[in-house]
Amino acid sequence: MPSHSTEAPAGAVPRVVLDSNIWVDLLVFADPHVEPIRAALHGGAIAAVIRPDCREELRRVLAYPQFARFEVDIPAALATVDRLTTALEIPAEADTLAARLPRCRDTDDQKFIELAHFAQAACLVSKDKAVLKLKGRLRRQSGVDILLPQAFPAWLAAHAGAAQATADPR
């Protein structure tokens, strides 16, 4: 996967981090709550970012026995993720800064907090309670909104409205 800068260009669509449970909903289930996310990804309204360890977690999750009955084509699912995301490598010197970020009680989810921060993402979409508990702290520290998928459509509409107002200051 290619490595890219962590700086979002001015006027660019918002960077978004989707945690593994959201990707599973997108790739495996027909959850209506994630359909606006799917539409935004395919329509180019958001730019999803991922890092290698997040992608690897998703690969492992898709192979869980409880998903066997869905007959998930894991290579095809990951190819979809690769097509819809930009892979980011977090610089090694970021480890020192990462120590100052809000700590997730579930250490497996800390990588999503770090990715959202260092990618300068506008939001992190999750259903994980441990991640959601960091909503206020991450917003204050990094400017990253943590959202449930149900809140995504309103967030995207507000973000698009704010971007349009900035672009057209009449």
C-alpha positions, 0 to 999 in steps of 0.5 A: 500500500502506498504511503501518503502525507498526513496533511490534508490539502486546503479545500479537500474533502474531509478525511474520515477514519472508519473503525473495523466494526464500520467496515464490517457493516459496509462489507458484510451486512446490509446495515442501513445506518452505514449506507450514507457512509457507503454513498459518501465513499463512492461519491467522493464526499469523504476521503477514508484513511487507513493504516496497515495495522487497522487493515490487518485488524479488519482482515483478522476480523473478517476471518472470525468464525461468526462471519463464516456463514456470510461466505465473505470473500476476504481478498475481494473485501480488502481490495474494496477497502484498498480502493476506497481508502488512502493508506497512511504511514504514521511517522516513527517520531509520532510515538512520542506525541501519541503518548499524549493522546486520550487513551482508549480502554480497549488498547486494540482501538488506540490505533484508530484514535492515533490514525484520526489524530495524525491523519488530521481526520475530520471524524472517526466513525465507530460503534465501539463504546470505549472509542465513543467515550473519548468523543469530547477529549479527542475533539478538544485535543485534535479537532476530531469528531467521533460519531456513531454511524447514525450521526454521520449524515447530519455531520456530513451535511453540516461539514459540507455546509461549512465548507461551502460557506468558506468557499463562497463568503458572500 
